[in-house]
């Protein structure tokens, strides 16, 4: 059985998810700054994670991003 890398997410995706979830009162730009990366890159990484897991992890609003209700079950 061949395992494709695209089927899995990297640990960095998990690190990004945790950073955004923990800073739920911050904008995505502020979290990206804390992670020393550009905001568009962070947003894309989070969208990639949602796509790979086939689940909505965040509710996106104009100025903020907050964890979707499913994440509260994991806490």
VMD Tcl script that builds the backbone (N, CA, C; Angstrom):
set m [mol new atoms 225]
animate dup $m
set s [atomselect $m all]
$s set {name element resname resid chain x y z} {
  {N N UNK 1 A 0.838 -1.177 0.000}
  {CA C UNK 1 A 0.000 0.000 0.000}
  {C C UNK 1 A 0.887 1.246 0.000}
  {N N UNK 2 A 0.650 2.101 -0.934}
  {CA C UNK 2 A 1.440 3.321 -1.054}
  {C C UNK 2 A 0.806 4.441 -0.214}
  {N N UNK 3 A 1.622 5.117 0.570}
  {CA C UNK 3 A 1.146 6.228 1.390}
  {C C UNK 3 A 1.579 7.517 0.725}
  {N N UNK 4 A 0.625 8.360 0.459}
  {CA C UNK 4 A 0.920 9.647 -0.163}
  {C C UNK 4 A 1.055 10.713 0.906}
  {N N UNK 5 A 2.034 11.558 0.751}
  {CA C UNK 5 A 2.264 12.631 1.714}
  {C C UNK 5 A 1.056 13.560 1.812}
  {N N UNK 6 A 0.342 13.751 0.739}
  {CA C UNK 6 A -0.793 14.667 0.741}
  {C C UNK 6 A -1.939 14.188 1.627}
  {N N UNK 7 A -1.923 12.911 2.012}
  {CA C UNK 7 A -2.979 12.376 2.859}
  {C C UNK 7 A -2.810 12.788 4.313}
  {N N UNK 8 A -1.656 13.264 4.683}
  {CA C UNK 8 A -1.359 13.590 6.072}
  {C C UNK 8 A -1.057 15.068 6.224}
  {N N UNK 9 A -1.227 15.560 7.415}
  {CA C UNK 9 A -0.851 16.938 7.665}
  {C C UNK 9 A 0.435 16.953 8.468}
  {N N UNK 10 A 1.170 18.014 8.319}
  {CA C UNK 10 A 2.422 18.156 9.041}
  {C C UNK 10 A 2.159 18.651 10.456}
  {N N UNK 11 A 3.113 18.472 11.327}
  {CA C UNK 11 A 2.980 18.974 12.688}
  {C C UNK 11 A 2.874 20.489 12.725}
  {N N UNK 12 A 3.415 21.152 11.718}
  {CA C UNK 12 A 3.304 22.613 11.675}
  {C C UNK 12 A 1.844 23.027 11.548}
  {N N UNK 13 A 1.039 22.255 10.825}
  {CA C UNK 13 A -0.387 22.557 10.736}
  {C C UNK 13 A -1.020 22.535 12.125}
  {N N UNK 14 A -0.649 21.555 12.910}
  {CA C UNK 14 A -1.176 21.451 14.265}
  {C C UNK 14 A -0.709 22.628 15.119}
  {N N UNK 15 A 0.542 23.017 14.966}
  {CA C UNK 15 A 1.078 24.162 15.698}
  {C C UNK 15 A 0.334 25.446 15.326}
  {N N UNK 16 A 0.046 25.624 14.047}
  {CA C UNK 16 A -0.691 26.804 13.591}
  {C C UNK 16 A -2.112 26.785 14.141}
  {N N UNK 17 A -2.748 25.624 14.087}
  {CA C UNK 17 A -4.115 25.496 14.604}
  {C C UNK 17 A -4.166 25.851 16.084}
  {N N UNK 18 A -3.236 25.324 16.863}
  {CA C UNK 18 A -3.199 25.589 18.302}
  {C C UNK 18 A -2.971 27.078 18.565}
  {N N UNK 19 A -2.068 27.689 17.823}
  {CA C UNK 19 A -1.780 29.117 18.019}
  {C C UNK 19 A -3.024 29.968 17.772}
  {N N UNK 20 A -3.763 29.671 16.733}
  {CA C UNK 20 A -4.971 30.441 16.430}
  {C C UNK 20 A -6.049 30.161 17.464}
  {N N UNK 21 A -6.222 28.902 17.845}
  {CA C UNK 21 A -7.259 28.537 18.817}
  {C C UNK 21 A -6.986 29.164 20.184}
  {N N UNK 22 A -5.734 29.215 20.581}
  {CA C UNK 22 A -5.382 29.789 21.877}
  {C C UNK 22 A -5.518 31.317 21.901}
  {N N UNK 23 A -5.387 31.936 20.761}
  {CA C UNK 23 A -5.470 33.399 20.662}
  {C C UNK 23 A -6.774 33.804 19.998}
  {N N UNK 24 A -7.872 33.284 20.502}
  {CA C UNK 24 A -9.162 33.477 19.847}
  {C C UNK 24 A -9.636 34.930 19.821}
  {N N UNK 25 A -9.065 35.795 20.651}
  {CA C UNK 25 A -9.456 37.204 20.643}
  {C C UNK 25 A -8.562 38.052 19.746}
  {N N UNK 26 A -7.617 37.422 19.085}
  {CA C UNK 26 A -6.686 38.133 18.201}
  {C C UNK 26 A -7.103 37.951 16.750}
  {N N UNK 27 A -6.628 38.848 15.921}
  {CA C UNK 27 A -6.866 38.689 14.487}
  {C C UNK 27 A -5.863 37.677 13.940}
  {N N UNK 28 A -6.152 37.160 12.771}
  {CA C UNK 28 A -5.258 36.195 12.132}
  {C C UNK 28 A -3.909 36.848 11.843}
  {N N UNK 29 A -3.913 38.144 11.571}
  {CA C UNK 29 A -2.659 38.866 11.320}
  {C C UNK 29 A -1.782 38.895 12.565}
  {N N UNK 30 A -2.401 39.099 13.729}
  {CA C UNK 30 A -1.640 39.132 14.982}
  {C C UNK 30 A -1.042 37.760 15.302}
  {N N UNK 31 A -1.802 36.716 15.044}
  {CA C UNK 31 A -1.289 35.367 15.285}
  {C C UNK 31 A -0.151 35.063 14.309}
  {N N UNK 32 A -0.333 35.457 13.054}
  {CA C UNK 32 A 0.715 35.250 12.056}
  {C C UNK 32 A 2.001 35.963 12.462}
  {N N UNK 33 A 1.854 37.171 12.992}
  {CA C UNK 33 A 3.021 37.924 13.452}
  {C C UNK 33 A 3.730 37.183 14.582}
  {N N UNK 34 A 2.964 36.631 15.517}
  {CA C UNK 34 A 3.559 35.846 16.617}
  {C C UNK 34 A 4.312 34.628 16.095}
  {N N UNK 35 A 3.806 34.047 15.009}
  {CA C UNK 35 A 4.432 32.862 14.414}
  {C C UNK 35 A 5.550 33.229 13.436}
  {N N UNK 36 A 5.788 34.531 13.250}
  {CA C UNK 36 A 6.822 35.030 12.341}
  {C C UNK 36 A 6.579 34.563 10.909}
  {N N UNK 37 A 5.331 34.753 10.470}
  {CA C UNK 37 A 4.983 34.398 9.104}
  {C C UNK 37 A 3.968 35.395 8.567}
  {N N UNK 38 A 3.770 35.387 7.274}
  {CA C UNK 38 A 2.808 36.287 6.648}
  {C C UNK 38 A 1.386 35.770 6.855}
  {N N UNK 39 A 0.442 36.693 7.000}
  {CA C UNK 39 A -0.956 36.330 7.236}
  {C C UNK 39 A -1.542 35.463 6.117}
  {N N UNK 40 A -1.296 35.791 4.830}
  {CA C UNK 40 A -1.862 34.930 3.785}
  {C C UNK 40 A -1.352 33.484 3.856}
  {N N UNK 41 A -0.088 33.323 4.242}
  {CA C UNK 41 A 0.466 31.974 4.359}
  {C C UNK 41 A -0.206 31.195 5.489}
  {N N UNK 42 A -0.434 31.857 6.617}
  {CA C UNK 42 A -1.099 31.199 7.737}
  {C C UNK 42 A -2.526 30.823 7.358}
  {N N UNK 43 A -3.237 31.732 6.734}
  {CA C UNK 43 A -4.605 31.448 6.306}
  {C C UNK 43 A -4.660 30.255 5.370}
  {N N UNK 44 A -3.719 30.188 4.437}
  {CA C UNK 44 A -3.686 29.072 3.485}
  {C C UNK 44 A -3.370 27.751 4.186}
  {N N UNK 45 A -2.450 27.778 5.135}
  {CA C UNK 45 A -2.112 26.562 5.879}
  {C C UNK 45 A -3.324 26.041 6.655}
  {N N UNK 46 A -4.100 26.961 7.247}
  {CA C UNK 46 A -5.291 26.559 7.993}
  {C C UNK 46 A -6.360 25.999 7.060}
  {N N UNK 47 A -6.518 26.601 5.886}
  {CA C UNK 47 A -7.469 26.085 4.903}
  {C C UNK 47 A -7.035 24.710 4.407}
  {N N UNK 48 A -5.738 24.524 4.208}
  {CA C UNK 48 A -5.212 23.217 3.794}
  {C C UNK 48 A -5.521 22.155 4.841}
  {N N UNK 49 A -5.348 22.501 6.107}
  {CA C UNK 49 A -5.635 21.562 7.185}
  {C C UNK 49 A -7.115 21.182 7.185}
  {N N UNK 50 A -7.986 22.164 7.037}
  {CA C UNK 50 A -9.425 21.888 6.991}
  {C C UNK 50 A -9.769 20.984 5.807}
  {N N UNK 51 A -9.128 21.220 4.689}
  {CA C UNK 51 A -9.370 20.408 3.499}
  {C C UNK 51 A -8.915 18.966 3.725}
  {N N UNK 52 A -7.736 18.802 4.288}
  {CA C UNK 52 A -7.208 17.459 4.526}
  {C C UNK 52 A -8.031 16.688 5.551}
  {N N UNK 53 A -8.507 17.383 6.570}
  {CA C UNK 53 A -9.308 16.727 7.604}
  {C C UNK 53 A -10.787 16.644 7.232}
  {N N UNK 54 A -11.176 17.378 6.204}
  {CA C UNK 54 A -12.564 17.430 5.737}
  {C C UNK 54 A -13.513 17.860 6.846}
  {N N UNK 55 A -13.105 18.916 7.576}
  {CA C UNK 55 A -13.916 19.453 8.666}
  {C C UNK 55 A -13.648 20.950 8.781}
  {N N UNK 56 A -14.682 21.692 9.152}
  {CA C UNK 56 A -14.532 23.131 9.364}
  {C C UNK 56 A -13.999 23.352 10.774}
  {N N UNK 57 A -12.824 23.943 10.883}
  {CA C UNK 57 A -12.196 24.180 12.181}
  {C C UNK 57 A -12.410 25.596 12.693}
  {N N UNK 58 A -12.633 26.535 11.786}
  {CA C UNK 58 A -12.729 27.934 12.182}
  {C C UNK 58 A -13.920 28.612 11.532}
  {N N UNK 59 A -14.475 29.586 12.250}
  {CA C UNK 59 A -15.463 30.494 11.689}
  {C C UNK 59 A -14.703 31.752 11.303}
  {N N UNK 60 A -14.704 32.056 10.033}
  {CA C UNK 60 A -13.984 33.224 9.552}
  {C C UNK 60 A -14.922 34.419 9.474}
  {N N UNK 61 A -14.462 35.527 10.034}
  {CA C UNK 61 A -15.196 36.782 9.974}
  {C C UNK 61 A -14.288 37.801 9.313}
  {N N UNK 62 A -14.824 38.962 9.044}
  {CA C UNK 62 A -14.050 39.966 8.306}
  {C C UNK 62 A -12.716 40.279 8.973}
  {N N UNK 63 A -12.716 40.518 10.259}
  {CA C UNK 63 A -11.483 40.939 10.930}
  {C C UNK 63 A -10.894 39.879 11.856}
  {N N UNK 64 A -11.649 38.823 12.154}
  {CA C UNK 64 A -11.176 37.827 13.109}
  {C C UNK 64 A -11.481 36.409 12.644}
  {N N UNK 65 A -10.808 35.493 13.243}
  {CA C UNK 65 A -11.043 34.080 13.027}
  {C C UNK 65 A -11.207 33.458 14.405}
  {N N UNK 66 A -12.203 32.620 14.567}
  {CA C UNK 66 A -12.384 31.985 15.872}
  {C C UNK 66 A -12.656 30.508 15.677}
  {N N UNK 67 A -12.303 29.701 16.659}
  {CA C UNK 67 A -12.529 28.264 16.523}
  {C C UNK 67 A -14.006 27.950 16.308}
  {N N UNK 68 A -14.290 27.011 15.454}
  {CA C UNK 68 A -15.641 26.544 15.217}
  {C C UNK 68 A -16.087 25.746 16.439}
  {N N UNK 69 A -17.380 25.580 16.624}
  {CA C UNK 69 A -17.874 24.919 17.835}
  {C C UNK 69 A -17.334 23.506 18.017}
  {N N UNK 70 A -16.936 22.844 16.943}
  {CA C UNK 70 A -16.391 21.495 17.074}
  {C C UNK 70 A -15.105 21.485 17.905}
  {N N UNK 71 A -14.350 22.572 17.863}
  {CA C UNK 71 A -13.088 22.607 18.603}
  {C C UNK 71 A -13.316 22.678 20.105}
  {N N UNK 72 A -14.466 23.192 20.518}
  {CA C UNK 72 A -14.728 23.270 21.956}
  {C C UNK 72 A -14.906 21.889 22.567}
  {N N UNK 73 A -15.294 20.902 21.762}
  {CA C UNK 73 A -15.431 19.535 22.250}
  {C C UNK 73 A -14.067 18.951 22.577}
  {N N UNK 74 A -13.047 19.361 21.831}
  {CA C UNK 74 A -11.697 18.832 22.026}
  {C C UNK 74 A -11.020 19.368 23.281}
  {N N UNK 75 A -11.548 20.431 23.857}
  {CA C UNK 75 A -10.899 21.028 25.023}
  {C C UNK 75 A -11.202 20.296 26.292}
}
mol reanalyze $m
mol bondsrecalc $m
mol representation Tube
mol addrep $m
